[in-house]
């Protein structure tokens, strides 16, 4: 489920659609939660789909730590990658704003955390653009991602959180432990699925 202060807009024929903020979304705001309405496709069921449907699944899904391909039921699936994103997935399973997002700004994400089983060539205008996102990025960059996530997590209790009620109770307890003791931090590496296959 995507944050309510968002809307979908067409960007270009090459990029397609993107998600944009309608109000300011402060750093530390949870912007996406995997809820019970998401479509989950198992590793066993994926090969049963037609090639045409596989292309759609590959474009709009990410792979969770258990190997399920997750497709958002709402327009969260249109969030685009950026090599300098303003949101990022966390080891707690939700995505968080790692900087303030202004009204009208595109909400962007880090696809390297999505357990990709295929390369994605980028149309990114950032100076640090990697040109290609691939499965190996997870192992290469997760330490850097953790450094971006930690300061944002600390702000969770101090900003409006309309999606907090959709987080499961186990995750809420893990967050409470982190707020009391930062050594209890759950690295983004917990999202790693090590047996990615086509």
TACORNOR-V362303 format. One record per pair of residues at least 24 apart in sequence whose ideal C-beta (glycine too) atoms are under 8 Angstrom apart, sorted by the first residue. I is the first residue (numbers start at 1). J is the second residue. Records with the same first field share a line. If there is no record, write none. Layout:
I: J + J
//
This chain:
1: 32 + 33 + 35 + 37 + 72 + 73 + 74 + 76 + 163 + 166
2: 31 + 32 + 72 + 74 + 75 + 76 + 79
3: 29 + 30 + 31 + 32 + 107 + 162 + 163
4: 162
6: 31 + 75 + 107
8: 75 + 78
11: 80 + 106
14: 123
15: 80 + 123
16: 78
17: 75 + 78
18: 78 + 79 + 80 + 106 + 107
19: 75 + 76 + 78 + 79 + 80 + 106 + 107
20: 104 + 105 + 106 + 107
21: 101 + 102 + 103 + 104 + 105 + 106 + 107
22: 103
23: 103
24: 100 + 101 + 102 + 103
25: 97 + 100 + 101 + 107
26: 97 + 100 + 101 + 155 + 159 + 160
27: 97 + 98 + 99 + 100 + 151 + 152 + 155 + 159
28: 96 + 97 + 152 + 153 + 154 + 155 + 156 + 158 + 159
29: 96 + 97 + 101 + 159 + 160 + 161
30: 94 + 95 + 96 + 156 + 161 + 163 + 164 + 167
31: 87 + 95 + 96 + 97 + 107 + 163
32: 72 + 76 + 79 + 87 + 94 + 95 + 163
33: 93 + 94 + 163 + 166 + 167
34: 64 + 70 + 93 + 94
35: 166
37: 73
38: 70 + 71 + 72 + 73
39: 70 + 71 + 72 + 73
40: 68 + 69 + 70
41: 68 + 69 + 70 + 71
42: 67 + 68
43: 67 + 68 + 197
58: 118
62: 111 + 113 + 114 + 115
63: 114 + 115 + 116 + 117 + 193 + 196
64: 93 + 115 + 191 + 193
65: 115 + 190 + 191 + 192 + 193
66: 193
67: 115 + 193 + 195 + 196
79: 107 + 108 + 109
80: 106 + 108 + 109
81: 108 + 109 + 110 + 111 + 120 + 122 + 124 + 133
82: 108 + 109 + 110 + 124 + 126
83: 122 + 124 + 126 + 128 + 129 + 130
84: 108 + 126 + 128
85: 109 + 110
88: 113 + 145 + 148 + 149 + 152 + 188
89: 113 + 114 + 188 + 191
90: 149 + 153 + 186 + 188
91: 149 + 185 + 186 + 187 + 188 + 189 + 190 + 191
92: 167 + 171 + 174 + 175 + 186
93: 171 + 191
94: 163 + 167 + 171
96: 149 + 152 + 153 + 156
97: 152
98: 148 + 149 + 151 + 152
110: 145
112: 137 + 138 + 141 + 145
113: 138 + 142 + 145 + 188 + 191
115: 191 + 192 + 193 + 196
116: 196
117: 196 + 197 + 198
118: 198
135: 196
138: 189 + 192
139: 192
142: 187 + 188 + 189 + 192
145: 188
146: 185 + 187 + 188 + 189
149: 188
150: 182 + 185
153: 178 + 185
154: 179 + 182
//
